[in-house]
C-alpha cells in the first residue's frame, strides 16, 4: 500500500463552487474554463509608451516641490561628531568603564615597580 493511493488523480478543475441556477448569490462565480475579459492589450502592455502613461498616472504632481533643496544645509559648525568617551559610564557609579591605552600602560608600569605582596 503506497502513500499516494489516497491522492486524487486527474483533472485539477473544480467547479463545485460555481453558482447554480436558482441560487441567490450576490456575486456570481464562474467556471474555471470560462473566458475572462482581460483589459490589458498584450500588443501594447510591455511598451515604453505604456510605461510612460503608467508613470504619468501614478505621479502626484501636487506633491512635487517647485525649487531645489540641495542648498538646504545646517550652518557651519553645527554638526559635531561625538567624542570617544561620550555616552559611556563614568565608572564613579560602580559600572564598568573602558580603559584607555594610557591608563592600561600606567597600571602595568605601576605594578612592575610595586609588585603586589603575598
SESETOR-30935 format. One record per residue: residue number from 1; residue in one letter; y, x, z of N, C-alpha, C in turn. Coordinates in steps of 0.05 Angstrom, whole numbers, plus 32768, in hexadecimal, padded with zeros to 4 digits. Atoms other than C-alpha are relative to their C-alpha. Layout:
SESETOR-30935
{pos->NUM | code->a | n_yy->Y | n_xx->X | n_zz->Z | ca_yy->Y | ca_xx->X | ca_zz->Z | c_yy->Y | c_xx->X | c_zz->Z} $
...
end
This chain:
SESETOR-30935
{pos->1 | code->x | n_yy->7FE8 | n_xx->8011 | n_zz->8000 | ca_yy->8000 | ca_xx->8000 | ca_zz->8000 | c_yy->8019 | c_xx->8012 | c_zz->8000} $
{pos->2 | code->x | n_yy->7FE8 | n_xx->7FEF | n_zz->8002 | ca_yy->8042 | ca_xx->8020 | ca_zz->7FEB | c_yy->8018 | c_xx->7FF2 | c_zz->800C} $
{pos->3 | code->x | n_yy->7FE8 | n_xx->800B | n_zz->7FF5 | ca_yy->8087 | ca_xx->8017 | ca_zz->8008 | c_yy->8011 | c_xx->7FF0 | c_zz->7FEC} $
{pos->4 | code->x | n_yy->7FF0 | n_xx->800D | n_zz->8015 | ca_yy->80A3 | ca_xx->7FFF | ca_zz->7FC6 | c_yy->7FF4 | c_xx->7FE5 | c_zz->7FF7} $
{pos->5 | code->x | n_yy->800D | n_xx->8019 | n_zz->8007 | ca_yy->8075 | ca_xx->7FC2 | ca_zz->7FC3 | c_yy->8012 | c_xx->7FE8 | c_zz->8004} $
{pos->6 | code->x | n_yy->7FEF | n_xx->8017 | n_zz->7FF9 | ca_yy->80A8 | ca_xx->7F93 | ca_zz->7FE3 | c_yy->801B | c_xx->8001 | c_zz->7FF3} $
{pos->7 | code->x | n_yy->7FE6 | n_xx->7FFE | n_zz->800D | ca_yy->80E3 | ca_xx->7FAA | ca_zz->7FB9 | c_yy->8000 | c_xx->7FEE | c_zz->7FE7} $
{pos->8 | code->x | n_yy->7FFF | n_xx->8011 | n_zz->8018 | ca_yy->80F8 | ca_xx->7F75 | ca_zz->7F86 | c_yy->8002 | c_xx->8010 | c_zz->7FE6} $
{pos->9 | code->x | n_yy->8000 | n_xx->7FF2 | n_zz->8019 | ca_yy->80EC | ca_xx->7F8B | ca_zz->7F3F | c_yy->800E | c_xx->7FEE | c_zz->7FEB} $
{pos->10 | code->x | n_yy->7FF5 | n_xx->8010 | n_zz->8016 | ca_yy->810F | ca_xx->7F75 | ca_zz->7EFF | c_yy->801E | c_xx->8001 | c_zz->7FFE} $
{pos->11 | code->x | n_yy->7FE4 | n_xx->8002 | n_zz->8007 | ca_yy->8154 | ca_xx->7F5D | ca_zz->7EED | c_yy->8011 | c_xx->7FFF | c_zz->8019} $
{pos->12 | code->x | n_yy->7FEE | n_xx->8000 | n_zz->7FE9 | ca_yy->818E | ca_xx->7F6A | ca_zz->7F1C | c_yy->8014 | c_xx->7FE9 | c_zz->8000} $
{pos->13 | code->x | n_yy->7FEE | n_xx->8016 | n_zz->8001 | ca_yy->81B3 | ca_xx->7F2C | ca_zz->7F07 | c_yy->7FF8 | c_xx->7FEA | c_zz->8014} $
{pos->14 | code->x | n_yy->8006 | n_xx->8014 | n_zz->7FEC | ca_yy->81B8 | ca_xx->7EF9 | ca_zz->7F3F | c_yy->8015 | c_xx->7FEB | c_zz->7FFE} $
{pos->15 | code->x | n_yy->7FED | n_xx->8016 | n_zz->8004 | ca_yy->81D9 | ca_xx->7EB7 | ca_zz->7F2F | c_yy->7FFD | c_xx->7FEA | c_zz->8015} $
{pos->16 | code->x | n_yy->8004 | n_xx->8014 | n_zz->7FEC | ca_yy->81C5 | ca_xx->7E93 | ca_zz->7F6F | c_yy->801B | c_xx->7FF6 | c_zz->800D} $
{pos->17 | code->x | n_yy->7FE7 | n_xx->8006 | n_zz->7FF3 | ca_yy->820D | ca_xx->7E94 | ca_zz->7F87 | c_yy->8013 | c_xx->7FF1 | c_zz->7FEE} $
{pos->18 | code->x | n_yy->7FED | n_xx->800D | n_zz->8013 | ca_yy->822C | ca_xx->7E73 | ca_zz->7F49 | c_yy->8003 | c_xx->7FE3 | c_zz->8008} $
{pos->19 | code->x | n_yy->7FFA | n_xx->801C | n_zz->7FFB | ca_yy->824C | ca_xx->7E2F | ca_zz->7F4F | c_yy->7FED | c_xx->7FEE | c_zz->7FEF} $
{pos->20 | code->x | n_yy->8011 | n_xx->8013 | n_zz->800E | ca_yy->821E | ca_xx->7DF5 | ca_zz->7F3D | c_yy->800F | c_xx->7FE6 | c_zz->7FFA} $
{pos->21 | code->x | n_yy->7FF3 | n_xx->801A | n_zz->8007 | ca_yy->8231 | ca_xx->7DB3 | ca_zz->7F1D | c_yy->7FFF | c_xx->7FEE | c_zz->8019} $
{pos->22 | code->x | n_yy->7FFF | n_xx->8013 | n_zz->7FE9 | ca_yy->8248 | ca_xx->7D83 | ca_zz->7F53 | c_yy->8009 | c_xx->800D | c_zz->801A} $
{pos->23 | code->x | n_yy->7FF6 | n_xx->7FF3 | n_zz->7FE8 | ca_yy->825B | ca_xx->7DB8 | ca_zz->7F86 | c_yy->801E | c_xx->7FFF | c_zz->8001} $
{pos->24 | code->x | n_yy->7FE3 | n_xx->8002 | n_zz->7FFD | ca_yy->82A1 | ca_xx->7DB2 | ca_zz->7FA2 | c_yy->800A | c_xx->801B | c_zz->800B} $
{pos->25 | code->x | n_yy->7FF6 | n_xx->7FE5 | n_zz->7FF9 | ca_yy->82B5 | ca_xx->7DFB | ca_zz->7FA3 | c_yy->801D | c_xx->8002 | c_zz->7FF8} $
{pos->26 | code->x | n_yy->7FE4 | n_xx->7FFD | n_zz->8007 | ca_yy->82FE | ca_xx->7E0D | ca_zz->7FA4 | c_yy->8003 | c_xx->8015 | c_zz->7FEA} $
{pos->27 | code->x | n_yy->7FFF | n_xx->7FEB | n_zz->8014 | ca_yy->82F2 | ca_xx->7E4C | ca_zz->7F7B | c_yy->7FE5 | c_xx->8002 | c_zz->7FF2} $
{pos->28 | code->x | n_yy->801A | n_xx->7FFF | n_zz->800F | ca_yy->82BD | ca_xx->7E49 | ca_zz->7F45 | c_yy->7FF7 | c_xx->801D | c_zz->7FFE} $
{pos->29 | code->x | n_yy->800C | n_xx->7FE5 | n_zz->8003 | ca_yy->828E | ca_xx->7E85 | ca_zz->7F42 | c_yy->7FF0 | c_xx->8000 | c_zz->7FE6} $
{pos->30 | code->x | n_yy->800E | n_xx->8000 | n_zz->801A | ca_yy->8275 | ca_xx->7E99 | ca_zz->7EFD | c_yy->7FE8 | c_xx->8012 | c_zz->8001} $
{pos->31 | code->x | n_yy->8019 | n_xx->7FF0 | n_zz->8002 | ca_yy->8234 | ca_xx->7EB9 | ca_zz->7EE8 | c_yy->8007 | c_xx->801D | c_zz->7FF9} $
{pos->32 | code->x | n_yy->7FFD | n_xx->7FE4 | n_zz->8005 | ca_yy->822B | ca_xx->7F04 | ca_zz->7EE2 | c_yy->8003 | c_xx->8006 | c_zz->7FE2} $
{pos->33 | code->x | n_yy->7FFF | n_xx->7FFA | n_zz->801D | ca_yy->8221 | ca_xx->7F01 | ca_zz->7E97 | c_yy->8016 | c_xx->7FF2 | c_zz->7FF1} $
{pos->34 | code->x | n_yy->7FE9 | n_xx->800D | n_zz->800D | ca_yy->825E | ca_xx->7ED5 | ca_zz->7E89 | c_yy->8015 | c_xx->8015 | c_zz->7FF8} $
{pos->35 | code->x | n_yy->7FEB | n_xx->7FED | n_zz->8008 | ca_yy->8295 | ca_xx->7EFA | ca_zz->7E62 | c_yy->8019 | c_xx->7FFD | c_zz->8013} $
{pos->36 | code->x | n_yy->7FE9 | n_xx->8000 | n_zz->7FEF | ca_yy->82D2 | ca_xx->7F0D | ca_zz->7E8B | c_yy->8018 | c_xx->8007 | c_zz->7FF0} $
{pos->37 | code->x | n_yy->7FE7 | n_xx->7FFA | n_zz->800F | ca_yy->8319 | ca_xx->7F0B | ca_zz->7E70 | c_yy->800C | c_xx->801A | c_zz->800B} $
{pos->38 | code->x | n_yy->7FF5 | n_xx->7FE6 | n_zz->7FF7 | ca_yy->8333 | ca_xx->7F52 | ca_zz->7E72 | c_yy->801D | c_xx->8003 | c_zz->7FF5} $
{pos->39 | code->x | n_yy->7FE4 | n_xx->7FFF | n_zz->8009 | ca_yy->8380 | ca_xx->7F57 | ca_zz->7E6F | c_yy->8007 | c_xx->801C | c_zz->7FF5} $
{pos->40 | code->x | n_yy->7FFA | n_xx->7FE4 | n_zz->8008 | ca_yy->837C | ca_xx->7FA2 | ca_zz->7E5E | c_yy->7FF6 | c_xx->8004 | c_zz->7FE3} $
{pos->41 | code->x | n_yy->8008 | n_xx->7FFA | n_zz->801C | ca_yy->837C | ca_xx->7FB4 | ca_zz->7E14 | c_yy->7FF5 | c_xx->801D | c_zz->7FFF} $
{pos->42 | code->x | n_yy->800C | n_xx->7FE5 | n_zz->8000 | ca_yy->834C | ca_xx->7FEF | ca_zz->7E0D | c_yy->800D | c_xx->8013 | c_zz->7FEB} $
{pos->43 | code->x | n_yy->7FF3 | n_xx->7FEE | n_zz->8014 | ca_yy->8373 | ca_xx->8009 | ca_zz->7DD0 | c_yy->8019 | c_xx->800D | c_zz->800A} $
{pos->44 | code->x | n_yy->7FE7 | n_xx->7FF5 | n_zz->7FF6 | ca_yy->83B3 | ca_xx->8014 | ca_zz->7DF7 | c_yy->7FFF | c_xx->8007 | c_zz->801E} $
{pos->45 | code->x | n_yy->8002 | n_xx->7FFD | n_zz->7FE3 | ca_yy->839A | ca_xx->8019 | ca_zz->7E3F | c_yy->8004 | c_xx->801D | c_zz->8008} $
{pos->46 | code->x | n_yy->7FFF | n_xx->7FE4 | n_zz->7FF8 | ca_yy->8396 | ca_xx->8065 | ca_zz->7E40 | c_yy->8014 | c_xx->800F | c_zz->7FEE} $
{pos->47 | code->x | n_yy->7FEC | n_xx->7FF4 | n_zz->8012 | ca_yy->83D6 | ca_xx->8076 | ca_zz->7E1A | c_yy->8019 | c_xx->8009 | c_zz->8010} $
{pos->48 | code->x | n_yy->7FE7 | n_xx->7FF7 | n_zz->7FF4 | ca_yy->8417 | ca_xx->809A | ca_zz->7E2B | c_yy->8014 | c_xx->7FE9 | c_zz->8003} $
{pos->49 | code->x | n_yy->7FED | n_xx->8017 | n_zz->7FFE | ca_yy->843E | ca_xx->805A | ca_zz->7E1C | c_yy->7FF9 | c_xx->7FEE | c_zz->8017} $
{pos->50 | code->x | n_yy->8008 | n_xx->8011 | n_zz->7FEA | ca_yy->8415 | ca_xx->8032 | ca_zz->7E4E | c_yy->8007 | c_xx->800E | c_zz->801A} $
{pos->51 | code->x | n_yy->7FFA | n_xx->7FF1 | n_zz->7FE8 | ca_yy->841E | ca_xx->8069 | ca_zz->7E82 | c_yy->801E | c_xx->7FFE | c_zz->8006} $
{pos->52 | code->x | n_yy->7FE3 | n_xx->8002 | n_zz->7FFC | ca_yy->846A | ca_xx->8067 | ca_zz->7E77 | c_yy->8008 | c_xx->7FE4 | c_zz->8009} $
{pos->53 | code->x | n_yy->7FFA | n_xx->801C | n_zz->7FF7 | ca_yy->846B | ca_xx->801B | ca_zz->7E7E | c_yy->7FF8 | c_xx->7FFC | c_zz->801D} $
{pos->54 | code->x | n_yy->8009 | n_xx->8002 | n_zz->7FE4 | ca_yy->8442 | ca_xx->801F | ca_zz->7EBE | c_yy->8013 | c_xx->800E | c_zz->8013} $
{pos->55 | code->x | n_yy->7FEE | n_xx->7FF2 | n_zz->7FEF | ca_yy->8470 | ca_xx->8053 | ca_zz->7EDB | c_yy->801B | c_xx->7FF2 | c_zz->8003} $
{pos->56 | code->x | n_yy->7FE7 | n_xx->800F | n_zz->7FFE | ca_yy->84AE | ca_xx->802B | ca_zz->7ECA | c_yy->7FFE | c_xx->7FE7 | c_zz->8011} $
{pos->57 | code->x | n_yy->8004 | n_xx->8018 | n_zz->7FEF | ca_yy->8491 | ca_xx->7FED | ca_zz->7EEB | c_yy->7FFD | c_xx->8008 | c_zz->801D} $
{pos->58 | code->x | n_yy->8006 | n_xx->7FF8 | n_zz->7FE5 | ca_yy->847C | ca_xx->8014 | ca_zz->7F29 | c_yy->8017 | c_xx->800C | c_zz->800F} $
{pos->59 | code->x | n_yy->7FEA | n_xx->7FF2 | n_zz->7FF3 | ca_yy->84BC | ca_xx->803A | ca_zz->7F37 | c_yy->8016 | c_xx->7FEC | c_zz->8008} $
{pos->60 | code->x | n_yy->7FEB | n_xx->8012 | n_zz->7FF6 | ca_yy->84EE | ca_xx->8014 | ca_zz->7F63 | c_yy->801A | c_xx->800F | c_zz->7FFD} $
{pos->61 | code->x | n_yy->7FE7 | n_xx->7FF2 | n_zz->8007 | ca_yy->8530 | ca_xx->802A | ca_zz->7F45 | c_yy->8015 | c_xx->7FFD | c_zz->8016} $
{pos->62 | code->x | n_yy->7FEC | n_xx->8004 | n_zz->7FEA | ca_yy->8557 | ca_xx->800E | ca_zz->7F81 | c_yy->7FFB | c_xx->8014 | c_zz->8017} $
{pos->63 | code->x | n_yy->8007 | n_xx->7FED | n_zz->7FEB | ca_yy->8535 | ca_xx->8042 | ca_zz->7FAD | c_yy->8006 | c_xx->801D | c_zz->7FF9} $
{pos->64 | code->x | n_yy->7FFA | n_xx->7FE5 | n_zz->8009 | ca_yy->854E | ca_xx->807F | ca_zz->7F86 | c_yy->801D | c_xx->8007 | c_zz->8007} $
{pos->65 | code->x | n_yy->7FE5 | n_xx->7FF7 | n_zz->7FF8 | ca_yy->858A | ca_xx->80A6 | ca_zz->7FA1 | c_yy->800F | c_xx->8009 | c_zz->7FE7} $
{pos->66 | code->x | n_yy->7FEF | n_xx->7FF9 | n_zz->8016 | ca_yy->85C3 | ca_xx->80B3 | ca_zz->7F72 | c_yy->8004 | c_xx->801E | c_zz->7FFE} $
{pos->67 | code->x | n_yy->7FF9 | n_xx->7FE4 | n_zz->8001 | ca_yy->85D5 | ca_xx->80FA | ca_zz->7F85 | c_yy->7FE9 | c_xx->8012 | c_zz->8007} $
{pos->68 | code->x | n_yy->8014 | n_xx->7FEC | n_zz->7FF9 | ca_yy->85B0 | ca_xx->813A | ca_zz->7F92 | c_yy->8001 | c_xx->8005 | c_zz->801E} $
{pos->69 | code->x | n_yy->8000 | n_xx->7FFB | n_zz->7FE3 | ca_yy->859B | ca_xx->814C | ca_zz->7FD9 | c_yy->7FF9 | c_xx->801D | c_zz->8006} $
{pos->70 | code->x | n_yy->8008 | n_xx->7FE5 | n_zz->7FFB | ca_yy->858B | ca_xx->8196 | ca_zz->7FD1 | c_yy->8013 | c_xx->800F | c_zz->8012} $
{pos->71 | code->x | n_yy->7FEC | n_xx->7FF2 | n_zz->7FF0 | ca_yy->85CB | ca_xx->81AC | ca_zz->7FF3 | c_yy->8001 | c_xx->7FF5 | c_zz->801D} $
{pos->72 | code->x | n_yy->8000 | n_xx->800C | n_zz->7FE5 | ca_yy->85BC | ca_xx->8182 | ca_zz->8032 | c_yy->7FF0 | c_xx->8012 | c_zz->8013} $
{pos->73 | code->x | n_yy->800E | n_xx->7FEF | n_zz->7FEC | ca_yy->85AB | ca_xx->81B9 | ca_zz->8064 | c_yy->8011 | c_xx->8001 | c_zz->8019} $
{pos->74 | code->x | n_yy->7FF1 | n_xx->7FFD | n_zz->7FE6 | ca_yy->85BE | ca_xx->81C7 | ca_zz->80AC | c_yy->8013 | c_xx->8018 | c_zz->7FFD} $
{pos->75 | code->x | n_yy->7FED | n_xx->7FEA | n_zz->8000 | ca_yy->85F7 | ca_xx->81F5 | ca_zz->80BC | c_yy->7FF3 | c_xx->801B | c_zz->8006} $
{pos->76 | code->x | n_yy->800A | n_xx->7FE5 | n_zz->7FFC | ca_yy->85EC | ca_xx->8240 | ca_zz->80BE | c_yy->7FFC | c_xx->8005 | c_zz->801E} $
{pos->77 | code->x | n_yy->8005 | n_xx->7FF9 | n_zz->7FE4 | ca_yy->85CD | ca_xx->8256 | ca_zz->8101 | c_yy->7FF5 | c_xx->7FEA | c_zz->8011} $
{pos->78 | code->x | n_yy->800B | n_xx->8015 | n_zz->7FF0 | ca_yy->85B2 | ca_xx->8213 | ca_zz->8116 | c_yy->7FE2 | c_xx->8000 | c_zz->8001} $
{pos->79 | code->x | n_yy->801D | n_xx->7FFD | n_zz->7FFF | ca_yy->856A | ca_xx->8224 | ca_zz->8106 | c_yy->7FFA | c_xx->8019 | c_zz->8011} $
{pos->80 | code->x | n_yy->8007 | n_xx->7FEA | n_zz->7FEF | ca_yy->854A | ca_xx->8250 | ca_zz->813B | c_yy->7FE2 | c_xx->8001 | c_zz->8003} $
{pos->81 | code->x | n_yy->801C | n_xx->7FFD | n_zz->7FFB | ca_yy->8504 | ca_xx->826B | ca_zz->813F | c_yy->7FFA | c_xx->8003 | c_zz->801E} $
{pos->82 | code->x | n_yy->8006 | n_xx->7FFD | n_zz->7FE3 | ca_yy->84E2 | ca_xx->8265 | ca_zz->8183 | c_yy->7FF9 | c_xx->801C | c_zz->8007} $
{pos->83 | code->x | n_yy->8007 | n_xx->7FE6 | n_zz->7FF6 | ca_yy->84DA | ca_xx->82A3 | ca_zz->81AD | c_yy->7FE2 | c_xx->8003 | c_zz->8005} $
{pos->84 | code->x | n_yy->801C | n_xx->7FFC | n_zz->7FFC | ca_yy->8496 | ca_xx->82C2 | ca_zz->81BB | c_yy->7FF5 | c_xx->7FF3 | c_zz->8019} $
{pos->85 | code->x | n_yy->8009 | n_xx->800C | n_zz->7FE6 | ca_yy->8493 | ca_xx->82A8 | ca_zz->8203 | c_yy->8009 | c_xx->7FE4 | c_zz->8003} $
{pos->86 | code->x | n_yy->7FF6 | n_xx->801B | n_zz->7FFD | ca_yy->84B4 | ca_xx->8266 | ca_zz->81F6 | c_yy->7FEA | c_xx->7FEB | c_zz->8000} $
{pos->87 | code->x | n_yy->8014 | n_xx->8014 | n_zz->7FFD | ca_yy->848A | ca_xx->822C | ca_zz->820D | c_yy->7FE8 | c_xx->8008 | c_zz->8010} $
{pos->88 | code->x | n_yy->8017 | n_xx->7FF7 | n_zz->7FEF | ca_yy->845A | ca_xx->8257 | ca_zz->8236 | c_yy->8008 | c_xx->7FFD | c_zz->801D} $
{pos->89 | code->x | n_yy->7FFA | n_xx->8002 | n_zz->7FE3 | ca_yy->8454 | ca_xx->824E | ca_zz->8281 | c_yy->800A | c_xx->801B | c_zz->800B} $
{pos->90 | code->x | n_yy->7FF4 | n_xx->7FE7 | n_zz->7FF6 | ca_yy->847B | ca_xx->8280 | ca_zz->82AA | c_yy->7FEE | c_xx->8010 | c_zz->8012} $
{pos->91 | code->x | n_yy->8012 | n_xx->7FF2 | n_zz->7FEF | ca_yy->8442 | ca_xx->8292 | ca_zz->82D8 | c_yy->8008 | c_xx->7FFD | c_zz->801E} $
{pos->92 | code->x | n_yy->7FF7 | n_xx->8004 | n_zz->7FE5 | ca_yy->846A | ca_xx->8281 | ca_zz->8316 | c_yy->7FF4 | c_xx->7FE7 | c_zz->800D} $
{pos->93 | code->x | n_yy->800B | n_xx->8019 | n_zz->7FF5 | ca_yy->8449 | ca_xx->823E | ca_zz->831E | c_yy->7FE2 | c_xx->8000 | c_zz->8003} $
{pos->94 | code->x | n_yy->801D | n_xx->7FFD | n_zz->7FFD | ca_yy->8402 | ca_xx->8259 | ca_zz->8322 | c_yy->7FF0 | c_xx->7FFE | c_zz->7FE7} $
{pos->95 | code->x | n_yy->800F | n_xx->8002 | n_zz->801A | ca_yy->83F0 | ca_xx->824F | ca_zz->82D9 | c_yy->7FFF | c_xx->801C | c_zz->7FF4} $
{pos->96 | code->x | n_yy->8003 | n_xx->7FE5 | n_zz->800C | ca_yy->83D9 | ca_xx->828A | ca_zz->82B0 | c_yy->8016 | c_xx->8005 | c_zz->7FEC} $
{pos->97 | code->x | n_yy->7FEB | n_xx->7FF8 | n_zz->8012 | ca_yy->8408 | ca_xx->82B0 | ca_zz->8283 | c_yy->7FF5 | c_xx->8016 | c_zz->7FEE} $
{pos->98 | code->x | n_yy->8009 | n_xx->7FEB | n_zz->8012 | ca_yy->83FD | ca_xx->82DC | ca_zz->8247 | c_yy->8010 | c_xx->8019 | c_zz->8005} $
{pos->99 | code->x | n_yy->7FF2 | n_xx->7FE7 | n_zz->7FFA | ca_yy->840D | ca_xx->8324 | ca_zz->8257 | c_yy->8008 | c_xx->800E | c_zz->7FE6} $
{pos->100 | code->x | n_yy->7FF7 | n_xx->7FF1 | n_zz->8017 | ca_yy->8435 | ca_xx->834E | ca_zz->8227 | c_yy->7FF2 | c_xx->801B | c_zz->8000} $
{pos->101 | code->x | n_yy->800C | n_xx->7FE5 | n_zz->8002 | ca_yy->841C | ca_xx->8392 | ca_zz->820F | c_yy->800D | c_xx->8013 | c_zz->8014} $
{pos->102 | code->x | n_yy->7FF3 | n_xx->7FEE | n_zz->7FED | ca_yy->8450 | ca_xx->83B6 | ca_zz->823A | c_yy->7FF6 | c_xx->7FFB | c_zz->801C} $
{pos->103 | code->x | n_yy->800A | n_xx->8006 | n_zz->7FE5 | ca_yy->843A | ca_xx->8391 | ca_zz->8279 | c_yy->7FE4 | c_xx->800A | c_zz->8004} $
{pos->104 | code->x | n_yy->801C | n_xx->7FF7 | n_zz->7FFE | ca_yy->83F1 | ca_xx->83A1 | ca_zz->826B | c_yy->7FFF | c_xx->801E | c_zz->8003} $
{pos->105 | code->x | n_yy->8000 | n_xx->7FE3 | n_zz->7FFE | ca_yy->8400 | ca_xx->83EB | ca_zz->825F | c_yy->800A | c_xx->8009 | c_zz->801B} $
{pos->106 | code->x | n_yy->7FF5 | n_xx->7FF9 | n_zz->7FE6 | ca_yy->842A | ca_xx->83EF | ca_zz->829F | c_yy->7FEB | c_xx->7FFC | c_zz->8015} $
{pos->107 | code->x | n_yy->8014 | n_xx->8006 | n_zz->7FEC | ca_yy->83F2 | ca_xx->83CF | ca_zz->82C7 | c_yy->7FE9 | c_xx->8015 | c_zz->7FFF} $
{pos->108 | code->x | n_yy->8015 | n_xx->7FEC | n_zz->8003 | ca_yy->83BE | ca_xx->8400 | ca_zz->82AB | c_yy->800A | c_xx->801B | c_zz->800B} $
{pos->109 | code->x | n_yy->7FF5 | n_xx->7FE6 | n_zz->7FF6 | ca_yy->83EC | ca_xx->843C | ca_zz->82BA | c_yy->8001 | c_xx->7FFF | c_zz->801F} $
{pos->110 | code->x | n_yy->7FFE | n_xx->8002 | n_zz->7FE3 | ca_yy->83F8 | ca_xx->8423 | ca_zz->8301 | c_yy->7FE4 | c_xx->8002 | c_zz->800D} $
{pos->111 | code->x | n_yy->801B | n_xx->7FFF | n_zz->7FF4 | ca_yy->83AD | ca_xx->841A | ca_zz->830D | c_yy->7FF4 | c_xx->801C | c_zz->7FFE} $
{pos->112 | code->x | n_yy->800A | n_xx->7FE5 | n_zz->8003 | ca_yy->839E | ca_xx->8460 | ca_zz->82F3 | c_yy->800D | c_xx->8012 | c_zz->8015} $
{pos->113 | code->x | n_yy->7FF2 | n_xx->7FEF | n_zz->7FEC | ca_yy->83D3 | ca_xx->847F | ca_zz->8320 | c_yy->7FF8 | c_xx->7FF8 | c_zz->801D} $
{pos->114 | code->x | n_yy->8008 | n_xx->8009 | n_zz->7FE5 | ca_yy->83BE | ca_xx->8455 | ca_zz->835D | c_yy->7FE6 | c_xx->7FF0 | c_zz->7FFD} $
{pos->115 | code->x | n_yy->8019 | n_xx->800F | n_zz->8002 | ca_yy->8374 | ca_xx->8443 | ca_zz->8356 | c_yy->7FFB | c_xx->7FEF | c_zz->8019} $
{pos->116 | code->x | n_yy->8006 | n_xx->8011 | n_zz->7FE9 | ca_yy->835D | ca_xx->840A | ca_zz->8383 | c_yy->7FEC | c_xx->800F | c_zz->8013} $
{pos->117 | code->x | n_yy->8011 | n_xx->7FF3 | n_zz->7FED | ca_yy->833C | ca_xx->8423 | ca_zz->83C3 | c_yy->7FE9 | c_xx->7FED | c_zz->8007} $
{pos->118 | code->x | n_yy->8017 | n_xx->800F | n_zz->7FF9 | ca_yy->82F7 | ca_xx->840E | ca_zz->83D6 | c_yy->7FF9 | c_xx->8002 | c_zz->801D} $
end
